[in-house]
Each structure stands twice: as C-alpha cells, then as structure tokens.
Amino acid sequence: MVGLLLATVVCCMQSDFKRLVAYSSVSHIITLVPIILFSSVSGELGAVYIMVFHGLSSPLLFMIVGLIYSTYSRRQFVFIRGLLVVSPFLSFLIVLAFFFSISTPPFPSFVGEVLFFMSRLYRTLYFMPVLFLFAFLSLVYSLL
C-alpha cells in the first residue's frame, strides 16, 4: 500500500511526459498485487479490467510521447503546452489514451476500479483510506 501511494505521488510531481507515463504504468500495475494476494471473484474480474485497459492505454501513451519527442524534441510539459493549438488530433489522442486509464464513472477502467474496491470492502476496511487516496491522486496526475 505504501508503494501504491509513493508511485502516485511521484506521478503527481513529474514534469517529463515519458516519466509520467512510465510511473503511471507502474502505479496501475501495483494495484494488481493486493488483488492477487487477497483474491476474490470480483477482485480477479477487476484485475482483468485493469490489465486490459492498461494494455490499451500505456502503449498508446508511449507512442504519443514518441511522436511528441520526434516532433518537438522535448518531453517536458512546459515546452509542449501549445500542443492543442498546433496539433488538435494529437491532443485528442492524448486525452483518449488518458480516458482509458482514468478511473471516473464514464470511462471503462472505472469498472475495474469499482470491482477492486468491492473486493477490498469484502476483506477488510483498513486499506480503504489508502485506496481512496490512490484513486484521487491518480485522477490528479491524469488531469495535470
């Protein structure tokens, strides 16, 4: 649980796009460890959802980082702020890729997160504040 929070806090402090994608990938995969350790049917189904949407979003985000680096020769957010004006299609791809990994209600990975939380509620309530903080911090770095 400590590693889960540390990975999301590191993501919130990133200014490099490639590092943000890499650390966010690590933070999503770390969620699978408690699911596997305290397995339940809803937890395992949540793990499958998390893995599928992680498998869709992470390669797409790394591809976008490569495109941005080959175009601008920079990966820092400060230098690529005007991306929406210069390339609306690339900005649309970035937003779409983060929608796959963001865990809020209209997006598909929300189902995996809900199943994950339900499996934790079934076992113990001790980890719920940490998991809610993880979900909030994940939303923060995705929106940044």
GIZI-V565173 format. One record per residue. N is the residue number from 1. SS is DSSP state (hx for helix, st for strand, lp for the rest). OMEGA is omega in whole degrees, 0 to 359 (999 if undefined). D_LAST is the distance of its C-alpha to the last C-alpha in Angstrom with 1 decimal. Layout:
N;SS;OMEGA;D_LAST
N;SS;OMEGA;D_LAST
This chain:
1;lp;178;23.2
2;hx;178;22.5
3;hx;178;21.2
4;hx;179;18.9
5;hx;180;17.3
6;hx;180;17.4
7;hx;180;15.6
8;hx;177;12.6
9;hx;177;12.7
10;hx;178;13.0
11;hx;181;9.9
12;hx;183;7.9
13;lp;183;9.9
14;lp;173;9.7
15;lp;179;9.9
16;st;185;11.8
17;hx;182;10.6
18;hx;177;13.8
19;hx;177;13.6
20;hx;179;10.3
21;hx;181;12.1
22;hx;181;15.2
23;hx;176;14.1
24;hx;175;12.4
25;hx;178;15.7
26;hx;182;17.7
27;hx;177;16.1
28;hx;180;16.9
29;hx;178;20.4
30;hx;179;21.1
31;hx;181;21.1
32;hx;182;24.2
33;hx;178;26.3
34;hx;179;26.8
35;hx;181;27.5
36;hx;181;30.1
37;hx;180;31.6
38;lp;189;32.1
39;lp;171;32.8
40;lp;183;33.5
41;hx;180;33.7
42;hx;178;30.5
43;hx;179;28.6
44;hx;176;29.9
45;hx;175;29.0
46;hx;178;25.5
47;hx;178;25.4
48;hx;177;26.6
49;hx;180;23.9
50;hx;180;21.2
51;hx;181;22.9
52;hx;183;23.4
53;hx;171;19.9
54;hx;178;18.7
55;hx;176;21.4
56;hx;187;20.2
57;hx;185;16.5
58;hx;178;16.7
59;hx;178;19.4
60;hx;178;17.8
61;hx;177;14.5
62;hx;176;16.9
63;hx;179;18.9
64;hx;177;16.2
65;hx;178;15.4
66;hx;177;19.1
67;hx;180;19.5
68;hx;180;17.0
69;hx;179;18.7
70;hx;180;22.1
71;hx;187;21.4
72;hx;185;19.7
73;lp;178;20.8
74;lp;175;17.5
75;lp;181;14.5
76;st;182;12.6
77;lp;182;9.5
78;lp;184;11.8
79;lp;183;14.5
80;lp;181;13.0
81;lp;183;11.4
82;lp;183;14.5
83;hx;181;14.2
84;hx;181;14.4
85;hx;185;17.6
86;hx;185;19.1
87;lp;180;18.5
88;hx;180;17.6
89;hx;178;18.8
90;hx;176;16.5
91;hx;177;13.5
92;hx;178;15.1
93;hx;178;15.5
94;hx;180;11.9
95;hx;179;11.1
96;hx;180;14.4
97;hx;178;13.8
98;hx;176;10.7
99;hx;177;12.9
100;hx;184;15.5
101;hx;182;13.6
102;lp;186;11.9
103;lp;173;14.6
104;lp;193;15.1
105;lp;184;18.5
106;lp;187;18.6
107;lp;190;17.3
108;lp;182;19.8
109;hx;176;18.4
110;hx;179;18.7
111;hx;178;22.5
112;hx;179;22.2
113;hx;178;20.2
114;hx;178;22.8
115;hx;177;25.7
116;hx;179;24.3
117;hx;179;24.2
118;hx;179;27.6
119;hx;177;29.1
120;hx;178;27.9
121;hx;181;29.5
122;hx;184;32.6
123;hx;184;33.0
124;lp;179;31.8
125;lp;185;29.8
126;lp;184;29.1
127;lp;185;25.9
128;hx;177;24.3
129;hx;178;22.5
130;hx;181;21.0
131;hx;176;20.0
132;hx;176;18.5
133;hx;176;16.4
134;hx;180;15.4
135;hx;179;14.4
136;hx;180;12.4
137;hx;175;10.5
138;hx;176;10.0
139;hx;181;8.6
140;hx;183;6.2
141;hx;175;5.0
142;hx;179;5.5
143;hx;177;3.8
144;lp;999;0.0
